[in-house]
């Protein structure tokens, strides 16, 4: 079974929410998260992974803009 981690979303419509993602074999989450809006893919937003501080294993997804 793959390891998972909860990562907060910062900015955009999903600000303050968290997502649970699977870690890759190197212990890292996906580089981006596509958060679906109420209209599905038509309202999706892109969040990009950032490391928080100097500590390993602390991340957040920061809003980068609409997916379309």
SEPAMAR-580661 format. One record per residue (C-alpha): z, y, x; chain. Coordinates in steps of 0.25 Angstrom, whole numbers. Layout:
# SEPAMAR-580661
<r <Z Y X> "A">;
...
This chain:
# SEPAMAR-580661
<r <0 0 0> "A">;
<r <-4 14 5> "A">;
<r <7 24 8> "A">;
<r <7 37 -1> "A">;
<r <12 51 0> "A">;
<r <14 62 -10> "A">;
<r <8 75 -5> "A">;
<r <10 89 -12> "A">;
<r <-2 97 -16> "A">;
<r <-2 112 -12> "A">;
<r <-10 123 -19> "A">;
<r <-21 121 -30> "A">;
<r <-18 116 -44> "A">;
<r <-10 104 -40> "A">;
<r <0 113 -31> "A">;
<r <14 106 -31> "A">;
<r <9 92 -35> "A">;
<r <9 80 -26> "A">;
<r <-1 69 -24> "A">;
<r <2 55 -19> "A">;
<r <-9 50 -9> "A">;
<r <-10 38 0> "A">;
<r <-9 39 15> "A">;
<r <-20 34 24> "A">;
<r <-18 23 35> "A">;
<r <-13 34 44> "A">;
<r <-3 40 34> "A">;
<r <-11 52 30> "A">;
<r <-14 56 16> "A">;
<r <-29 60 11> "A">;
<r <-34 73 17> "A">;
<r <-37 79 3> "A">;
<r <-32 77 -11> "A">;
<r <-41 80 -23> "A">;
<r <-32 84 -34> "A">;
<r <-39 83 -48> "A">;
<r <-37 94 -58> "A">;
<r <-36 92 -73> "A">;
<r <-52 92 -74> "A">;
<r <-52 80 -63> "A">;
<r <-61 82 -52> "A">;
<r <-67 95 -57> "A">;
<r <-54 101 -55> "A">;
<r <-50 94 -42> "A">;
<r <-43 101 -30> "A">;
<r <-43 98 -16> "A">;
<r <-30 97 -8> "A">;
<r <-30 95 7> "A">;
<r <-20 88 15> "A">;
<r <-11 96 25> "A">;
<r <1 92 33> "A">;
<r <14 99 30> "A">;
<r <21 104 43> "A">;
<r <22 95 55> "A">;
<r <28 83 49> "A">;
<r <19 71 48> "A">;
<r <17 66 33> "A">;
<r <19 79 26> "A">;
<r <7 83 19> "A">;
<r <2 92 7> "A">;
<r <-12 94 0> "A">;
<r <-16 108 0> "A">;
<r <-26 114 -10> "A">;
<r <-40 117 -5> "A">;
<r <-48 120 -17> "A">;
<r <-55 113 -29> "A">;
<r <-63 101 -26> "A">;
<r <-76 105 -33> "A">;
